[in-house]
């Protein structure tokens, strides 16, 4: 079971490497940026909501989702700079924006 998971995981990594047209080292840096940026985003969101007096309910969940959606791209860009992946994530976030907004970059 574990061996099959490892084969599938390697296949997924190879597919991402081909899709993004990056070397193995850059793929590792990109995945690290996603992991560190996501953790930074979650940590910042928890700290930010720790100082509010909003009761954990529907409103809290809604505001948390909105806040995390705003913080995530900022965290990713901040982490991508020291890891040398700024231009990759600038393009990546631009493509996400285009898909969400329906606007094409000129």
C-alpha positions as CSV (number, residue, x, y, z in Angstrom):
1,X,0.0,0.0,0.0
2,X,2.8,2.5,0.9
3,X,4.7,1.6,-2.2
4,X,1.8,2.3,-4.4
5,X,1.3,5.7,-2.7
6,X,5.0,6.5,-3.3
7,X,4.7,5.6,-7.0
8,X,1.6,7.8,-7.3
9,X,3.3,10.6,-5.4
10,X,6.3,10.5,-7.7
11,X,4.1,10.5,-10.8
12,X,2.2,13.6,-9.5
13,X,5.5,15.4,-8.9
14,X,6.8,14.5,-12.3
15,X,3.5,15.7,-13.9
16,X,3.7,19.1,-12.0
17,X,7.4,19.4,-13.1
18,X,6.4,18.9,-16.7
19,X,3.3,21.2,-16.5
20,X,5.2,24.0,-14.9
21,X,8.4,23.4,-17.0
22,X,10.8,23.6,-14.1
23,X,13.8,21.6,-12.8
24,X,13.5,19.2,-9.9
25,X,15.2,21.8,-7.6
26,X,12.8,24.5,-8.6
27,X,9.9,22.2,-8.1
28,X,11.1,21.5,-4.6
29,X,11.4,25.3,-4.0
30,X,7.9,25.9,-5.4
31,X,6.4,23.2,-3.2
32,X,8.2,24.6,-0.2
33,X,6.9,28.0,-1.0
34,X,3.3,26.7,-1.1
35,X,3.9,24.9,2.3
36,X,5.6,27.7,4.1
37,X,3.2,30.4,2.6
38,X,0.2,28.4,3.5
39,X,1.4,27.9,7.1
40,X,2.2,31.6,7.4
41,X,-1.2,32.4,6.2
42,X,-3.0,30.1,8.6
43,X,-0.8,31.3,11.5
44,X,-1.4,35.0,10.6
45,X,-5.2,34.4,10.3
46,X,-5.3,32.6,13.7
47,X,-3.3,35.5,15.4
48,X,-5.5,38.1,13.7
49,X,-8.7,36.4,14.8
50,X,-7.3,35.8,18.2
51,X,-7.6,39.5,19.1
52,X,-11.2,39.8,17.9
53,X,-14.3,39.2,20.0
54,X,-16.3,37.5,17.3
55,X,-18.0,34.4,18.5
56,X,-17.2,31.2,16.5
57,X,-20.2,30.9,14.4
58,X,-21.3,31.5,10.8
59,X,-20.0,35.1,10.8
60,X,-16.6,34.1,12.2
61,X,-16.3,31.4,9.5
62,X,-17.3,33.7,6.7
63,X,-14.9,36.5,7.9
64,X,-12.1,33.9,8.4
65,X,-12.5,32.5,4.8
66,X,-12.4,36.1,3.4
67,X,-9.4,37.0,5.5
68,X,-7.5,33.9,4.5
69,X,-8.4,34.4,0.8
70,X,-6.8,37.9,1.1
71,X,-3.8,36.8,3.2
72,X,-2.8,33.7,1.1
73,X,-1.5,35.5,-2.0
74,X,0.4,38.0,0.2
75,X,2.0,35.2,2.2
76,X,2.9,33.3,-0.9
77,X,4.6,36.3,-2.5
78,X,6.5,37.2,0.7
79,X,7.8,33.6,1.0
80,X,8.6,33.4,-2.7
81,X,11.0,36.3,-2.6
82,X,13.7,34.7,-0.4
83,X,13.2,31.3,-2.1
84,X,13.8,32.9,-5.5
85,X,10.5,31.9,-6.9
86,X,8.9,35.4,-7.1
87,X,8.4,35.4,-10.9
88,X,6.9,31.9,-10.9
89,X,4.3,32.9,-8.3
90,X,3.7,36.3,-9.9
91,X,2.6,34.4,-13.0
92,X,0.8,31.8,-11.0
93,X,-1.3,34.3,-9.1
94,X,-2.0,36.3,-12.2
95,X,-3.4,33.2,-13.9
96,X,-5.6,32.5,-10.9
97,X,-6.9,36.1,-11.0
98,X,-7.6,35.7,-14.7
99,X,-9.6,32.5,-14.1
100,X,-11.6,34.0,-11.2
101,X,-12.3,37.4,-12.8
102,X,-12.7,36.2,-16.3
103,X,-10.4,38.9,-17.5
104,X,-7.5,38.2,-19.8
105,X,-4.2,40.0,-19.4
106,X,-3.3,42.2,-22.3
